[in-house]
Each structure stands twice: as C-alpha cells, then as structure tokens.
C-alpha cells in the first residue's frame, strides 16, 4: 500500500524489459507506489532505435502516453507521426494499433497511463497474435492472473471443435 501520494520521477527505480534485439525498455513502477486504484502509471525509457512493445491494441484498456524527453515516432494504424516532449497520445480501446519507438540518438522517456481493467484482450497485427489476461490487467500483478494466453489468430478452431 502506498505511503505517499506524490512521487518524484527521479526517485523511480527502473527495471529492464524486452527481448534486447528489437524491444528494449527500462520500466519504472509508479501507480501502486502512490496509491492508484483504477489507473496504472509507469515511467518508460526507450534506448535509441528501440520500442518497448510490439505494434498492438487493447480491446478493453485505454492508454495515454505523455512524452517527457527525447524524439521518437508513434506508429498509429497505417500512419507514423513524430513525437517530442510535451506530446500527449491517446490509444483508445479497440482503436488503431500503436507503438512508440526512439528515432534519435538519445533516449525517449515517457509516462504511460492506462486503465487497469481485466480481463483484457490485445492483438498484434504484425505477427497475427492475440493475448488474453484474466485476473490482472496488463501491467498489473502477474501473480493475480488466473489466465494468461498468447496464440496466433490463424490457429482458431470452430466452437464445437473437440467436443463430444
């Protein structure tokens, strides 16, 4: 439980995330530390040329990104947009897929804020995957998840498949 409702970003510890090859980020937990109950907040730091996550969208949760430092690109649907400090980005649920990446020689630092609703279903158009989290939203406590699934949409079966 949070003991303070204010946290300075200089006091946020960062942990490594990603596969290192294409996806690499440092993530800093904020929301739970300041008592957030319905929103998730985190600091995201992307190294040069990297994205933190694959191109995706959520069916349930809404995300907002506030660019703090650096220059990057937002891939949103079929378009790409430059982003810079002060930009605020909305990724509405069920909307166009999105992805942020650093396009300068420096880091891209931003605040990521999202609703924390579970279950959530998310899709990855580039790879044809989908994911489902039940019990804890993306970014939430993985120990509270009762179902975590990733699969390819191409492997879908009929409702009655395997039933006797």
C-alpha positions in Angstrom: 0.0 0.0 0.0 1.2 3.5 -0.8 2.5 5.7 1.9 2.7 8.8 -0.2 0.5 10.3 -2.9 3.4 12.2 -4.5 6.5 10.6 -6.1 9.2 12.5 -8.0 10.4 10.7 -11.2 14.0 10.9 -10.0 13.0 8.5 -7.3 11.6 5.9 -9.6 13.7 2.7 -9.8 14.0 1.2 -13.3 14.0 -2.4 -14.3 14.9 -4.0 -17.7 12.2 -5.2 -20.1 12.1 -6.6 -23.6 13.9 -9.2 -25.8 17.0 -7.0 -26.3 17.0 -7.3 -30.0 14.1 -5.2 -31.2 12.4 -4.5 -27.9 14.1 -2.9 -25.0 13.0 -0.6 -22.3 13.5 0.4 -18.7 10.3 0.5 -16.7 9.6 2.3 -13.5 6.5 1.4 -11.4 4.6 4.5 -10.2 0.9 3.8 -9.7 0.9 1.3 -6.8 3.6 3.3 -5.1 1.3 6.4 -4.9 -2.0 4.6 -4.2 -3.5 4.4 -7.6 -6.5 2.1 -7.7 -8.1 2.4 -11.2 -5.2 3.6 -13.3 -1.7 2.2 -13.9 1.2 4.6 -14.2 4.7 3.8 -15.2 7.8 5.6 -16.5 9.2 4.1 -19.7 12.7 4.8 -21.0 13.5 3.5 -24.5 17.1 3.4 -25.7 18.0 4.7 -29.2 16.3 2.7 -32.0 14.1 0.6 -29.8 10.5 0.0 -29.0 9.2 -1.3 -25.7 6.4 -3.4 -27.1 5.3 -4.8 -30.5 2.7 -3.0 -32.5 -0.6 -3.7 -30.7 -4.0 -2.6 -29.5 -6.2 -3.5 -26.5 -9.9 -4.3 -26.7 -10.6 -3.2 -23.1 -7.9 -0.9 -21.7 -7.2 2.7 -22.8 -3.7 4.0 -22.7 -2.3 7.5 -22.6 1.4 8.5 -23.2 3.0 11.8 -22.2 6.4 12.4 -23.8 8.9 13.8 -21.3 12.2 13.7 -23.1 13.6 12.7 -26.5 12.4 12.4 -30.1 10.6 9.4 -31.4 7.9 8.1 -33.7 4.4 6.9 -33.0 3.2 4.2 -35.3 -0.6 4.5 -35.2 -2.7 2.4 -37.5 -1.4 2.9 -41.0 0.4 6.2 -40.2 3.6 7.3 -38.4 3.9 10.6 -36.5 6.9 12.3 -35.0 6.7 12.8 -31.2 8.5 15.2 -28.9 8.5 16.5 -25.3 5.0 17.8 -24.4 3.1 15.5 -26.8 0.1 13.6 -25.3 -1.1 10.5 -27.1 -4.3 8.6 -26.7 -4.6 4.9 -27.6 -8.3 4.2 -27.2 -9.5 0.6 -26.6 -10.5 -1.2 -29.8 -8.9 1.5 -31.9 -5.9 1.5 -34.2 -2.8 -0.4 -33.1 0.1 1.7 -31.7 3.8 1.6 -31.0 6.3 4.1 -29.8 10.0 3.9 -30.8 13.0 6.1 -30.4 14.3 7.7 -33.6 17.1 9.9 -32.3 20.5 9.1 -30.9 19.2 9.6 -27.4 16.6 8.0 -25.1 12.8 8.5 -25.3 11.3 9.0 -21.9 7.5 9.0 -21.4 4.8 8.4 -18.8 2.4 5.6 -19.7 -1.0 5.7 -18.0 -3.7 3.1 -18.6 -7.0 1.9 -17.2 -6.4 -1.4 -15.3 -9.4 -3.5 -16.4 -9.3 -7.2 -16.5 -10.0 -9.3 -18.5 -8.3 -7.7 -21.5 -7.7 -9.0 -25.0 -4.9 -7.5 -27.1 -4.0 -8.0 -30.7 -0.6 -7.8 -32.5 -1.3 -7.1 -36.3 2.3 -7.6 -37.4 2.5 -11.1 -36.1 -1.1 -12.2 -36.2 -1.1 -12.9 -32.4 -3.6 -12.2 -29.7 -3.2 -12.2 -26.0 -5.7 -12.6 -23.1 -5.1 -11.7 -19.4 -7.7 -12.6 -16.8 -7.5 -11.7 -13.1 -5.0 -8.9 -13.6 -4.7 -6.3 -16.3 -1.6 -5.8 -18.5 0.9 -4.0 -16.3 -0.8 -5.4 -13.2 0.3 -8.1 -10.7 1.1 -11.2 -12.8 0.7 -13.4 -9.6 -3.1 -12.5 -9.6 -3.6 -13.7 -13.2 -5.9 -16.7 -13.5 -5.3 -16.9 -17.3 -2.5 -15.7 -19.4 -2.7 -16.8 -23.1 -0.9 -15.8 -26.3 -1.7 -17.5 -29.6 -2.0 -17.0 -33.3 -5.3 -16.0 -34.8 -4.6 -18.4 -37.7 -4.9 -21.3 -35.3 -8.5 -20.5 -34.3 -10.9 -23.5 -34.2 -14.7 -23.9 -34.5 -16.7 -23.5 -31.3 -17.6 -27.2 -31.4 -14.1 -28.5 -32.2 -13.1 -31.3 -29.8 -16.5 -31.6 -28.1 -18.1 -35.0 -27.9 
